Every structure is written in C-alpha cells, then in structure tokens.
Amino acid sequence: MDILTANNLTVTYGSVTAVADATFSVAGGDYFIIAGSNGSGKSTLLKAIVGLVPIKKGHLHTYVPKEEISYLSQTNLADRDFPATVWEIILSGTQRSGKRIPFYNEQDRKKAEESMIKLGMEKFKTTRIGALSGGQQQRVLLARALCRSPKLMLLDEPFAGLDSDISQELYSLYQTLNDDGMTIVMASHDYDAIARCASRVMVMDNSKIDFVGSVEEWRDNKWRN
C-alpha cells in the first residue's frame, strides 16, 4: 500500500523550476532513495513533501497523519556556541501542531528519554549540541525525530560531511529502523548508498525524474555512475 504519491508535481523558486512534473509513489516499508547530483531537485522535493515550500502545480498525497512524519534536513549545528543541550533538542521533537510551547508533559519526557537512550546519547544529556562531533549531532537529530514514532522518515543527505566509519554506523541505524517497519525516503548524491540499503530508487537530474524503479532495474539500466 502506498504511503506517499506525487502526480505531475512542480515546484518553482520565482522563474526557476526546481522540480518539474514529478510523478512517483512510495510504498509502506520502502527504503526509497532519491539520487542525483547537487542541484538536481531532490532536497526541494523533500521540502515540498513536508510543506516547507509551496507546490506550483500537481498533486501530493501522504497517507499517514502529519504527526507521523519526521524530516531531517541538512542541518549544521557545528557552532560551538549553539546554546541548546542534547536533552532540549531531543525533547523539542515531541512538539506537535496546536501544542503550546514550551509545555511538555510526562509522556513527552518519557518518549524523549527513550529516544535518547535508543541512540546512545544519554551520557551527553546536558552537553551543548554544538560541542558534539558531527556523528553525535546526527544521532541527536535522529533521536529528536524518533520522538514522533514516525511511520515515514524523510532524510536529506544525512551523511554529508561525515567520515566513513560514522556513516556506516548511521547506515546500520537507518537499516534497523527500516527493518522494523519504518518507511524511509532519503535524498543522496552518494550512489553507493543505493547498493547498500535501497529497495527502490529514483534518479533526478536538472529538476526532472530520469528513472524510478527497483535497485535491480537501476543496475540493469546502468544508472550507476
């Protein structure tokens, strides 16, 4: 059963078309990788899915509640003076529309604690996130996203700037989440990621979709660079 569908989806920034007539679907349980070079439109597509940029034309449907969708953007928190602690960042993931900030109830705190422990970040609870390594920051942001108990996770270049060992750890974490039933949609320009974990692939180039299909079809059609 589909969890996300797009039909002739177009997104523009002024006179520039960032995504042109995109038609595709993501099934529940997919590990769906949107591949392409920088500027191909994949990040804009993710933003359109979560409502961060307006859709000029076409239709987009998600078949899970908004509260069950999590999005990890290309966020750089390397500023050593960034004031929020690990706990504050993770706890903020429990916020939902219509909920007064900064009110958190006991259930919120319990969920944040569980997510923090699951990602192995409890010993950094009071540490400012800017003092952490890139891999640790990604774990914090993932823990924050897991507070929603999402059925659909959108990831925008989650391994950018990380070394291979840290990337491998995160690959394993995302694979475990997918194995447990979470649908993952990941934007990446790393074609090796497709061979590692994807169940389906979409290749974008110059705002348009060049290919959508299984990993096997992608290999057979020699899409890999």
PAKE-406355 format. One line per 4 residues: number of its first residue (from 1); for each residue z, y, x of C-alpha. Coordinates in steps of 0.25 Angstrom, whole numbers. Layout:
! PAKE-406355
NUM> Z:Y:X ~ ...
This chain:
! PAKE-406355
1> 0:0:0 ~ -4:14:5 ~ 7:23:9 ~ -2:35:13
5> -16:38:9 ~ -25:50:12 ~ -39:53:6 ~ -48:64:12
9> -36:71:18 ~ -40:84:25 ~ -30:94:32 ~ -34:107:38
13> -28:118:46 ~ -35:130:42 ~ -50:127:45 ~ -47:115:54
17> -47:101:47 ~ -36:93:54 ~ -38:81:45 ~ -51:78:37
21> -53:69:25 ~ -43:59:30 ~ -43:46:21 ~ -33:35:25
25> -22:27:20 ~ -9:21:26 ~ -3:8:20 ~ 12:6:20
29> 17:-1:32 ~ 5:4:41 ~ 7:9:55 ~ -5:19:54
33> -9:27:66 ~ -17:39:65 ~ -24:40:78 ~ -32:51:85
37> -32:62:95 ~ -24:75:95 ~ -30:84:84 ~ -37:73:76
41> -29:76:64 ~ -18:65:64 ~ -6:74:65 ~ -11:83:54
45> -13:71:45 ~ 1:66:47 ~ 6:80:43 ~ -3:80:31
49> 3:67:26 ~ 17:73:27 ~ 13:86:21 ~ 15:95:33
53> 0:100:32 ~ -8:102:19 ~ -19:93:15 ~ -32:101:12
57> -39:90:4 ~ -38:76:1 ~ -26:67:-3 ~ -14:61:4
61> -4:52:-3 ~ 9:45:3 ~ 14:34:-6 ~ 29:35:-1
65> 39:47:-4 ~ 38:59:5 ~ 53:56:9 ~ 48:42:15
69> 38:48:25 ~ 42:53:39 ~ 34:61:48 ~ 36:62:63
73> 28:74:69 ~ 24:77:83 ~ 37:84:85 ~ 42:88:99
77> 57:90:100 ~ 58:91:115 ~ 64:105:115 ~ 78:103:121
81> 84:114:113 ~ 80:108:99 ~ 93:109:92 ~ 93:97:83
85> 101:84:86 ~ 95:70:85 ~ 104:68:73 ~ 100:81:66
89> 85:77:68 ~ 87:63:62 ~ 95:68:51 ~ 85:78:46
93> 76:66:43 ~ 84:64:31 ~ 80:77:24 ~ 71:76:12
97> 64:86:3 ~ 74:92:-7 ~ 85:89:2 ~ 94:101:7
101> 95:103:22 ~ 104:100:29 ~ 111:91:20 ~ 112:77:24
105> 119:66:16 ~ 126:53:21 ~ 114:45:19 ~ 105:55:27
109> 115:54:39 ~ 115:39:38 ~ 100:38:38 ~ 99:47:49
113> 109:39:57 ~ 102:26:54 ~ 88:32:59 ~ 95:38:72
117> 101:24:75 ~ 88:17:72 ~ 81:26:82 ~ 92:24:92
121> 95:39:93 ~ 110:39:88 ~ 115:42:102 ~ 107:55:102
125> 112:59:89 ~ 118:73:94 ~ 107:75:104 ~ 97:86:102
129> 84:80:100 ~ 77:90:110 ~ 86:83:121 ~ 79:69:118
133> 67:63:124 ~ 54:62:117 ~ 56:48:113 ~ 70:50:108
137> 65:62:100 ~ 55:53:93 ~ 66:43:89 ~ 74:55:83
141> 62:59:75 ~ 59:45:70 ~ 74:43:66 ~ 72:56:58
145> 60:51:51 ~ 67:38:48 ~ 78:45:40 ~ 68:45:29
149> 66:30:29 ~ 51:33:29 ~ 40:23:24 ~ 30:32:30
153> 31:37:44 ~ 21:47:50 ~ 21:49:65 ~ 13:60:73
157> 11:56:87 ~ 25:50:89 ~ 23:46:103 ~ 17:59:109
161> 24:63:122 ~ 32:50:123 ~ 31:40:135 ~ 26:26:132
165> 40:20:132 ~ 45:29:122 ~ 32:28:114 ~ 34:13:114
169> 48:13:108 ~ 43:22:97 ~ 31:13:94 ~ 41:2:92
173> 50:10:83 ~ 38:14:74 ~ 33:0:74 ~ 46:-5:69
177> 46:5:58 ~ 32:1:54 ~ 36:-14:55 ~ 48:-10:45
181> 38:-5:35 ~ 37:10:38 ~ 22:15:37 ~ 19:23:50
185> 8:33:51 ~ 6:38:66 ~ -3:49:72 ~ -6:46:86
189> -17:48:97 ~ -12:36:104 ~ -22:25:101 ~ -12:15:108
193> -3:17:96 ~ -13:11:87 ~ -13:-2:94 ~ 2:-2:95
197> 6:-1:81 ~ -4:4:71 ~ -8:-5:59 ~ -19:6:55
201> -26:17:62 ~ -33:30:58 ~ -40:37:69 ~ -43:52:67
205> -52:61:75 ~ -55:76:72 ~ -47:76:59 ~ -55:64:53
209> -52:50:52 ~ -61:41:61 ~ -54:27:57 ~ -44:21:49
213> -41:6:49 ~ -32:-5:56 ~ -29:-6:71 ~ -39:-18:72
217> -50:-9:65 ~ -47:2:74 ~ -48:-7:87 ~ -61:-13:81
221> -68:0:79 ~ -63:4:94 ~ -56:17:89 ~ -46:16:100
225> -49:25:112
